[in-house]
Amino acid sequence: MSAGAPHGAGGTAEGAGGLRASLSGLTTRGRSFLAAGAAAAVCAYVLGQSELLRVGLLLALLPLVCVLALHRNRYRVSGSRLLTPARVPAGGEARVQLRMDNVSRMPTGLLMLQDRVPYVLGPRPRFVLDRVEPGGRREVSYRVRSDLRGRYPLGPLQLRLTDPFGMVELTRSFSTYDTLTVIPRTEALPPVRLSGESSGYGDGSRRSLALAGDDDVIPRTYRRGDDLRRVHWRSTARYGELMVRREEQPQRSKATVVLDTRRDAYEGAGPDSAFEWAVSAAASALLHLLEHGFAVRLLTDTGDSVPGEAGGGFSSGAQESAEAAGLMMDTLAVVGHSDGPDLGGAYEALRGGGGGFAGAGSDGLLIAFFGDLDDVQTELAARMRQRSGGAVAFVLDSAAWTGLPSRVEEPLRRLRDAGWTALAAPPGAAFAELWRRAGATALGTTASGGRG
């Protein structure tokens, strides 16, 4: 086996290894023939039957000849894999295309191609390939899907080489593999106003999106093709080289999505559990905010920030936002329960300990997804709300998700008293509808002069 493939993931396999490896590849049929031949030879010797000895020799030699023939066939086969797409939502399908190329000057025998896939993606695909001529190619494909988010390895490819009689079977594995990322399901959300004119859905945000780059009022060096009407003569005289004015760029609205991942905050497991609903809802909110021009970050209860701490942990710019969206979806694909006892990490990050909303960032939109909240966690959650801007909390009633009596009323009341727009997330709730209700509730409280 050696690495190197013409496209996708794959490698090159030789038709046989050493003679000892070929002997170890004897199938049950081949071993039975050897045993029968040896038994016939012994009986022929004991009984003095020469005809029986010839039969025994024939039975014993046939599998050995097959081993030698397979060993001497030094054909080389190149295999590759092409996965499209590499990132799919839970319940979606991806197509895997396998290609086998005979790169030797000899035709191959019967080949069995097998790709290793995790059980959650479905049965292991197997394909039987007939004789492949020198320089020939064979392509096969299969589909994989999973209702569970995660990162799943595909491969390595395995190739089984057999002789025409089925006496010997050798397995060769290619060295590389692909990774399928199953991200949470997302819902298309209606454009609602959650935090007033200054926080992202107004004209200022649209103007920010319409301008390209991160221009500001600081002059920069002249570049070929710049409009000469933008020359800043005062800076030109000061620096001794041609300087041009940059266009003013309105500041992008910021939003933080907090996801509570505490193990003790959720009951149940599986694709229909409360925690999976929270992960899917957080993914929907993140994509919606990025599409509407927000600089967004994902924050967990441990204080970990995605896309990172650079720039306060927020995405910035169109290209950076696209990269941040992919990074956040990849993070949510594998996020699991934390063993943290409380929401302290998220609280400290929001209050300025992790690039939070202190100072100029204090007017950002805050959207949180909480599990079960006791008195202590409710107090911490209530204090997360920023000095200005909107704060929306979706509190999962995990007890109701498992058929137990609801216990979410008191946390909701205390969050609302602290200025949150707080809604309960009952079992099976459509997040798009809850999002619309949150917008209507926030708009109502703001119009009436209340907290919002």
FENKACOR-V156195 format. One record per backbone hydrogen bond with DSSP energy under -0.5 kcal/mol. CO is the residue of the C=O (numbers start at 1). NH is the residue of the N-H. E is the energy in kcal/mol with one decimal. If there is no record, write none. Layout:
CO_NH_E / CO_NH_E
//
This chain:
2_12_-2.8 / 9_81_-1.2 / 10_4_-0.7 / 11_79_-3.0 / 12_2_-2.2 / 13_77_-3.3 / 18_22_-2.0 / 19_23_-2.3 / 20_24_-2.0 / 21_25_-0.6 / 22_25_-0.9 / 23_26_-1.4 / 25_169_-3.1 / 27_31_-2.7 / 28_32_-2.2 / 29_33_-2.3 / 30_34_-2.2 / 31_35_-2.6 / 32_36_-2.8 / 33_37_-2.7 / 34_38_-2.6 / 35_39_-2.5 / 36_40_-2.6 / 37_41_-2.3 / 38_42_-2.2 / 39_43_-2.6 / 40_44_-2.7 / 41_45_-2.0 / 42_46_-2.4 / 43_47_-3.1 / 44_48_-1.5 / 44_49_-1.3 / 48_50_-0.7 / 49_53_-1.3 / 50_54_-2.0 / 51_55_-1.9 / 52_56_-2.3 / 53_57_-2.5 / 54_58_-2.1 / 55_59_-2.4 / 56_60_-2.3 / 57_61_-2.5 / 58_62_-1.8 / 59_63_-0.7 / 60_64_-0.9 / 61_65_-2.9 / 62_66_-2.0 / 63_67_-2.1 / 64_68_-2.3 / 65_69_-2.7 / 66_70_-2.4 / 67_71_-2.1 / 68_72_-2.1 / 69_73_-1.2 / 72_74_-1.4 / 75_15_-2.5 / 76_103_-1.5 / 76_104_-0.7 / 77_13_-3.4 / 78_101_-3.3 / 79_11_-2.0 / 80_99_-2.2 / 81_9_-2.1 / 82_84_-0.5 / 82_97_-2.6 / 84_95_-3.1 / 86_181_-2.6 / 88_183_-2.4 / 89_92_-2.6 / 92_146_-0.7 / 94_144_-2.3 / 95_84_-2.4 / 95_97_-0.5 / 96_98_-0.5 / 96_142_-2.2 / 97_82_-2.3 / 98_140_-2.3 / 99_80_-2.0 / 100_138_-2.5 / 101_78_-3.5 / 101_103_-1.0 / 102_135_-1.8 / 104_135_-0.5 / 110_162_-1.5 / 111_113_-0.5 / 111_129_-3.6 / 112_160_-3.1 / 113_127_-2.7 / 114_158_-3.3 / 115_117_-0.5 / 116_155_-3.4 / 118_121_-1.5 / 119_122_-1.6 / 121_145_-0.9 / 125_115_-1.6 / 127_113_-3.3 / 127_129_-0.6 / 129_111_-2.8 / 131_133_-0.6 / 132_108_-2.1 / 133_136_-2.6 / 136_102_-2.3 / 138_100_-3.0 / 140_98_-3.2 / 142_96_-3.1 / 144_94_-2.4 / 146_91_-3.4 / 150_152_-0.5 / 150_182_-3.5 / 152_180_-3.1 / 153_118_-0.6 / 153_155_-0.5 / 154_178_-2.2 / 156_116_-0.8 / 157_174_-2.8 / 158_114_-2.8 / 159_161_-0.5 / 159_172_-2.9 / 160_112_-2.3 / 161_170_-2.6 / 163_166_-1.4 / 167_27_-2.8 / 168_163_-1.1 / 170_161_-3.1 / 172_159_-3.3 / 176_157_-0.5 / 178_154_-3.3 / 179_181_-0.6 / 180_152_-3.1 / 180_182_-0.6 / 181_88_-2.3 / 181_183_-0.7 / 182_150_-2.2 / 183_90_-1.9 / 190_192_-1.0 / 192_194_-0.6 / 196_199_-1.4 / 197_200_-0.7 / 202_206_-1.4 / 203_207_-2.5 / 204_208_-1.8 / 205_209_-1.9 / 206_210_-1.8 / 207_211_-1.1 / 215_249_-0.5 / 220_244_-2.9 / 223_226_-2.4 / 227_230_-1.9 / 228_231_-1.5 / 230_245_-3.3 / 231_233_-0.9 / 232_236_-2.2 / 233_237_-2.5 / 234_238_-1.7 / 235_239_-2.8 / 236_240_-1.6 / 236_241_-0.5 / 242_222_-2.6 / 243_232_-2.6 / 244_220_-2.3 / 248_250_-0.6 / 253_295_-3.3 / 254_365_-2.7 / 255_297_-1.5 / 256_258_-0.6 / 256_367_-2.7 / 257_259_-0.5 / 257_299_-3.0 / 258_260_-0.5 / 258_369_-2.3 / 259_261_-0.6 / 259_301_-1.1 / 261_338_-2.5 / 262_265_-1.3 / 263_266_-1.1 / 265_372_-2.5 / 267_274_-0.7 / 270_273_-1.7 / 273_277_-1.7 / 274_278_-2.2 / 275_279_-2.3 / 276_280_-2.4 / 277_281_-2.7 / 278_282_-2.5 / 279_283_-2.1 / 280_284_-2.1 / 281_285_-2.4 / 282_286_-2.4 / 283_287_-2.2 / 284_288_-2.1 / 285_289_-2.5 / 286_290_-2.3 / 287_291_-2.2 / 288_292_-1.2 / 289_294_-2.3 / 290_293_-1.5 / 294_296_-0.7 / 295_255_-2.3 / 296_315_-1.8 / 297_257_-2.3 / 298_306_-2.5 / 299_259_-2.7 / 300_303_-1.9 / 301_345_-0.8 / 301_346_-1.4 / 304_300_-1.8 / 306_298_-3.4 / 309_312_-1.7 / 310_313_-1.0 / 311_314_-0.9 / 317_321_-2.3 / 318_322_-1.9 / 319_323_-2.2 / 320_324_-2.8 / 321_325_-2.6 / 322_326_-2.0 / 323_327_-2.3 / 324_328_-3.0 / 325_329_-2.4 / 326_330_-2.3 / 327_331_-2.1 / 328_332_-2.7 / 329_333_-1.5 / 330_334_-0.7 / 331_334_-0.9 / 331_335_-0.9 / 338_263_-2.4 / 343_347_-2.2 / 344_348_-2.6 / 345_349_-1.9 / 346_350_-2.2 / 347_351_-1.8 / 348_353_-3.0 / 349_352_-1.0 / 349_354_-0.9 / 350_357_-1.5 / 352_355_-0.7 / 358_361_-1.3 / 359_362_-1.8 / 360_363_-0.5 / 361_364_-1.3 / 362_388_-1.2 / 365_256_-2.6 / 366_392_-2.9 / 367_258_-3.0 / 368_370_-0.5 / 368_394_-2.6 / 369_260_-2.4 / 370_396_-3.0 / 374_378_-2.5 / 375_379_-1.8 / 376_380_-2.0 / 377_381_-2.7 / 378_382_-2.6 / 379_383_-1.7 / 380_384_-0.5 / 381_384_-1.1 / 382_385_-0.9 / 390_366_-2.2 / 391_421_-2.8 / 392_368_-2.8 / 393_395_-0.6 / 393_423_-2.6 / 394_370_-2.1 / 394_396_-0.6 / 395_425_-2.5 / 396_398_-1.7 / 397_400_-0.6 / 397_401_-1.4 / 398_402_-1.0 / 399_402_-0.8 / 399_404_-3.2 / 400_403_-1.3 / 408_412_-2.0 / 409_413_-2.2 / 410_414_-2.2 / 411_415_-2.2 / 412_416_-2.3 / 413_417_-2.1 / 414_418_-1.2 / 415_420_-2.4 / 416_419_-1.4 / 420_422_-0.9 / 421_393_-2.5 / 423_395_-2.8 / 424_426_-0.7 / 425_397_-1.1 / 426_429_-1.7 / 429_431_-0.6 / 430_433_-0.6 / 430_434_-1.7 / 431_435_-2.8 / 432_436_-1.9 / 433_437_-2.4 / 434_438_-2.4 / 435_439_-2.1 / 436_440_-2.3 / 437_441_-2.6 / 438_442_-2.8 / 439_443_-2.4 / 440_444_-2.1 / 441_445_-2.4 / 442_446_-2.1 / 443_447_-2.5 / 444_448_-1.7 / 445_450_-2.6 / 446_449_-1.2
//
